[in-house]
Amino acid sequence: MKRVLAQLPKGARIYLPEEAARKRQVEQTLLGVFGRWGYREIVTPGFEYFDVLALGTDGALQEHMFKLVDRETGRMLALRADITPQIARIVASRMRDEPKPIRLAYLTNVFRYDEPQISHYREFYQAGGELIGLPKPEAEVEILAMTIEGMRALGLQRFQIDVGHLDFFRGLLEEMKTDADHERELRAALSRKDASTLERLVAELAPPRHVADALLALPGLFGDATVLERAAPFARNARSERALANLAEVQRLLTIYGLADSVLLDLGEVRGFDYYSGLHFEAYVADFGASIAGGGRYDAMIGRFGYDCPAVGFAFDIGRTLSVMESQGIVVDVPGPAFFIIDFTPDKTAALSLARRLRDLGASVARDIMTRGLDESLAYARAQRARHVLVVGGPRTQAGDVLALDLARGGERTLSVADILAAPERHFQDVRGRDHA
């Protein structure tokens, strides 16, 4: 037989059943959090026309999109590299008359032609939300609170949310009136917290003294609410002043929520410069070298599709979240079938009737259809995490009876097949009758 090659493309990943079950549990936990905040799920296509997606996608990300040609039209298609531009287009074209604010949630995969990073592949999974039509700081606070609630719902420990505001830096740039190349160099130095390069650039550009002092101070403007007091003397333009006022209100509301201790302010954080229009954040967990969630305000994006509308959003990286949970020893319960039926009878009538009856009531049921001994079948049932085992036609029961073993709590008993079929809920807590569903 010819050997089948099993190599995956670079950046691809398979989730085996146990991993897939844990992934699904994490996704459903997060979707449950979003639902409790009033967010409704939206599902978008995995690919669209490239020129349409490009309207809402920054140039740097466009270079990392997977592209293909539509055979029917000859137009260029692209796999989604980010769901937010899709949602922006949908709001502008299909939902602009909806009452505001609009709250949308999603579970999706995105594709980016990047070098694989920490627990992050070229196809990766996200769970997130978008709050559209609300320009007030309450919107930013809502997504920050949802992020923190999501992390707590997953049992994560030792996390913090780094919050910045790009307009503080943008206000300084407006006062400098520098060129695009120097602007990029300044942003790169700030992103690296590279003080020596920052000093060199400031010396070369020779901005007004208060702007120079502000730029040199940016890497150290991080911490608790006192950051706002330290930054205030540097905010001598309207844009930077508005940024500090926005952060002050966000901090005030977070304090009312009781969440301020989970937030670290960082005015020197300028990543996401081309994407976000104001406040932005990243969620980090101790001893993990990458953020597991992030988001911010993107007021200009929906306008690219012809409808000016404020918006703020965020997303969890599911792969990274799973890695952090594993590193912190957080066990995600992956239950097996509620019932596992072992059948030694030749006609299978009782086993098939039991399986159908239990499934009709919503229970998960697997059958052992291999010919093997009872001990081997029980070992298999335990490996599959089955809660109950029903042995039909075994040596320890009479015709018409079933040996029921409780693998979760221990113990065994003999039950009549007819009694189980008549009222399964009387014998098993895992089953609820139709009258109680």
N, C-alpha and C positions, 0 to 999 in steps of 0.2 A: 504494500500500500504506500502511495506517495505521501511523504510527510507534508503536513499543512503548516505553513509559516504562521506563527502566532504573534509576531512583532506588531506593536501598535505604532501609529505615527507619533512623532515627538509632540508632547503636550496633550496627548489623549489619556483618558483614564477609564478603567472599568470599575464599577461598584458591584462586588459580589453580593449574594443575597443578604448576608449579615450586615455588610456595610450599607447596602441600599436601604435596609430596614432602619438602621440608625439615621441615615440621611433623611429618610421620609419622616421619621419622628421629629427631628430637629425642624424640618420645614413646616410640619403641621403645628408644632409648638409656636413657631414665630407667626404663622398665619392666624393662629388663635389669638395671639396678642393683638395683631393688627385688627382683627375682627372686633375685639372688645373695645377698640377705639373708634369703631364705625367705618373702617376701611373695607371696601368691596373689591373682590378680586377681578382683575382684567387679564386677558390672555391675548398676546400679540403674536404675529407670525414670526417664524424663525428667520425668514429672509424677505427682503423687499428690494425695490429698485434702488441702486446705489445713489443715483442723483437725488432721490427723495430723502433717503437717510442722511446724505451728506449735508443737507440744509441745516440739520440740527446737530451735526457731529463736527467737532473741531478737527482742523487739518492734521494734527499729529495722530489722532486716533484713526482718521481715514486711512492713513498709511498702514495701519495694522489690521484692517478689515480683510476677511476672506471674501474674494470676489469670484464670480462666475458669470457666464453669459446665458441669458434666456434664449433657448433655441427657437422659440416661437417668434419673438419680437427682435432679437438681436441686441436688446438693451442689457446693460450691465446690471447684475444683481449683486447683493452682498448679504452675508449672514450678519445678523445683528451683533454689533460689538458693545452695545449699550441699549438698554430698553428705554431710558428716559427720552431720547429723541423720538422714538416711536409713540410714546404716550403723549408727548408734546404735539405731534402731528395729529393724533387721534382727537385730542381735546380741541385743537384748532379747527378740525374739519367735521367732527361728529358730535362734540359735546359742548360747544361754546355756549349753547342756550341752556345748558343744565344749571340749576341753582348752585350758587357758590356758597361755601367752598366745596370742591369735589375731592373726595378721599378715595384713592385707588391703591390696591395692594396687588402684589404679583409674586409668583414663584416661577423662575425661568432659568434658561441657560443662555450664555452669551459666548461669543467666539472672538478671540483676539490673537493676532499673529505676533505674540510676544515670546521672549525667552521664558520658559517655565520658572516660577518663583516658589517661595515657601508655600507649600500646600495650595498651589495656584497653577492652573494648567491653561492651555490654549482654548479649551472649552471648560467653562466653570459655571457654577450655579449660584444664583442669588435669590434672596427673599427680601422684598423691600416695599416701600410705600411712597406715594406722591400726594402732597397736599396742595391743591391748586385753587387759586383765586383769593388767597388770604395774604395781604402784604404786611400784616402786623407781626411783632416779635412773638406773639403767642404761637404762630405757626412753627417757628424754629424751635420753640420750647416743646411743642407737642412732639416733634420728631425726635428731639433729644430724649424726652421722657420715654417714648416708645422704644428707642434703642436701649436705654438702661433697663426698662422692663423686660425686653426680650432677652438681654443677657442674664438677668436674674431668673427668668423663667427657665432658662437652660441650665441654671445652677452654676454659672461662671463666677469665679472669685478673682479678687485682685485686679480689677479692671479700672480704667479711667478713660474719660472722653476728652480729647484735646480739641479745643474750640478756638478758631481764629476768625478774623474778619478781613477780607481782602481789600476793602475800601480804605482801611487805615493806610496801607501801603500805597494804594492807588492815589490817594490824596497827596502823599509825599511826591510821587512821580509827577503829578500834575504841576507841583511847585517847581520841580527840577527842570521840566521840559526837556528830558533827555531823549536820545534816539533809541530805536527798537533794539539794536545790538547791545547797548549798554544796559538797557532794561532787562534783557534776558540774562546778562551776566550777573546783575544784581540779584535777580530772582534765584539763579542757580546757587550763588554764594549763600543766600539766606536759607535755601532749602537744605544745604549741607551744614548750616551753622558755621560757616568758614569765616572766622573773624578776620584773619589776615588778608584774604582776598577782598573782603568787604572794605577793609581799611584802604587798600590800594585803589579800589574803584572810586571810593568817595574822594580820595585825594585827587584822582585824575579828573573827576567831574566837577569838583569844587562847587557844590551847590550852596545855597544860603546856609549860614551857620546853624540855624535851628533845624534845618532839614538834614544836614550832615550829622548833627548830634542824634537826631531821631533814627536815622539809618543805622548808625553804629550801635544804638541802644536796642534795636529790634531783636537781635538774638537773645537778649536777656529779659525781654518783656514777656515772661511766661510765669504762671503760678496761679494763685487764688485771686479774689476780687481786688486785691491791692494793686494788681497790674494796671487796672484802669486809672488809679490815682497816679501811678508812676508815668503812665503814657499821656496823661492830660496836658502837661506842659508842651508836648511835641505836636499836639493837634491844633495847628493854627490855620487850617483851611476847613471849609464846610464839610467836605467829604470825609475827612478823618474824624471830625467832630461827630458827624452822624454815626460813624462806625462805632465809636466809643459809647455813644448814647444807646445804640441798639444793643451792644453787649451788656451795658449796665441794666437795661430792662430785662434782657434774657436772664442775667444773673439773679435779678430780683425775683423773677417768676420761678426760676429753678429752686431758689431758697424756699419759696412758699410750697413748692412740690416736695421739699425735703430731699432734693437731689443735687444740691450745689456741691456737696463734698465729692461727688463722682466726676466733677468737671474741672479741667485745668485750662486756663486761658493762655493763648500763645499768639501774640500779634506778629511774631516773626515767621509764622507758618504761611507760606505763599504758594504751596502746591495747589493745583486746581485753578490756577490763575485764569486760564482761558475758558473754564467751564462754569465756575460759580460767580455769582454777581455780588455776593456779600458774605454773610456768615457761612462757615463750612466747618466740618469736624471729622475726626477719625477716632475710632474706638480701639484701644489697645489693651492687651492682657499681659501681666507681668511674665517675663521670661519667654515671650514669643515675639519674634523679630519683625512682625508685619501687622498692619491693622486688620481687624476682622469685620469691621463695619465702617461706613462713612456716608457723608451726605452734606447737604447744604442748600442754599438758596440759589436758584437759577432763573431769575426773573426775565432774562432776555430770550431764553430758548424758544418758548412758545411763539413769541413774536416773529421768529424766523419763518414760521409757517403762516404768517398773516393775521395773528390774533394776539395782541398785547395782553398778557395775563401773568400776574405774579405766581410763583410756584416754589416749592421747597420739597426735597425728597431725600431718601436714604436707602441703603441696602446692606444686608449682611452677606458676606462671602461664606457660603455654606461649607466648602472644603476646609477653609481655614478654621471656621468655627468648630468643625468636627475634630480637627487636629488639636485645638486648644482644649476641648473637652476631654480628649484622650489623655493629654499631658497632665491635666488636673485630676485624673482618675474619676471623672464623672461617668457613671454607668448609665447608658441609655437602654432601658428595658426593651428587649426585642422578643415579644412573646411568640410562641409557636402555636400550633393549632389547639383549639379548645378540646378537641376529641381526636383520638387516634384509634381506629377500629382494626382489630386483628381477627381475622376470620379463618376458621379451620373447617367450615362446612363446605360440601361440594356444590350446593345450589346457589349460595350467596344471597338468598332472598332476605334473610334477617339483617345482614350487614348493609345491604343496599337500602333497605327500608329505613334503618336507623340513620344512615348517613343523610338520606334525603329529608327525613323529618327534622333532624337537628339543623341542617342547612336552611330549611324553610323558615326556621325561627331565628336565623341570623348567626348561628354558631359556625365557626370554622371547623371543618372535619376533613381529616386525611385518612386514607385506608392503606393498610399494608397488603399489597397484592403480590408480594413475593412469597415463594414457598421456603420457609425456614422455621427454625424452632422458636418457641415462645421467648426464651431468654434473649435470643438475638433480636427479635422484634421489639421487645421491651427496651433493649439497649438503644435501638434506633429511635424509638419514641422519646426516650430521655434526651438523646442528642438533638432531636427536633424541638425540644422544649414543650412537648405536649403536656397539657394539664390533666387530662383524663384519658385512660385507656379502657376500651371496651373489648373484651375477648369473647368472641362468639364461637361456640362449638369446641371449646377447650376441654381438656381432661378433667377439670375441676367443676364443671357445671353440667346440668342435665339439659336435654333438648328444650328449647324455648326460654332458656335463661342466659344471662350475660354476666361475666365476671367484670366488675367495674373497679378499676384501680385509680386512686387519686395520687398522681405523681407530684402534685404541687404541695399537698398537705399531708400526704401519707394515708394509709388505710386502704381497705378493700371491702367489697360487699357483693352479694349476689342479687341481681335484679331480674325481673321478668321482662322479656322483650316487649310483650304486650303492654305492660305498665309504662315502660319508657315511651313507647309510641303514643300512648294515650295522653300522657302528661309529663313530658321531659322536665319541665320546670319544677316539678315536685321533688325530683331526685338530684338535680344539678343546679347550683347557684349561678353557673355561667349561662344558663338558658332562661329566657323570659318568655312566658306564654304570650300569644297574640293579644290577649286582653290587657296585658301589662306593658306592652311595647311602647 
